[in-house]
């Protein structure tokens, strides 16, 4: 996590909401990358199985002992660990938001207030 819990507790409400939105964005990006790697790994396994020779058991064994597929599987596990850590960051920031009583205002403040039109009084 970029900030300690004490820092999260002491920053302004808007900065806390921005930190939450940023953490959720990083989590979504990491999850997408992990799921993409996982799908590629499954595709590589299926391709190796189909291109293998022998009966089903022999082809499964060939896929299981493939060093390239094992390395890709390790990369997916490492990415999963990183995604889990990002989820913890999101959860910690969400807990701080709820403890500070911002949970109702959090959804409204995620959008940038500079983009909203300014209401003017009639003359």
ABEGO torsion letter per residue (X at the ends): XABBAAAAAABBAAAAAAAAAAAAAAAAAAAAAAAAAAAAAAAAAAAAAAABBEBAAAAAAAAAABAAAAAAAAAAAAAAAAAAAAAAAAAAAAAAAAAAGAAAAAAAAABBAAABBBBBBBX
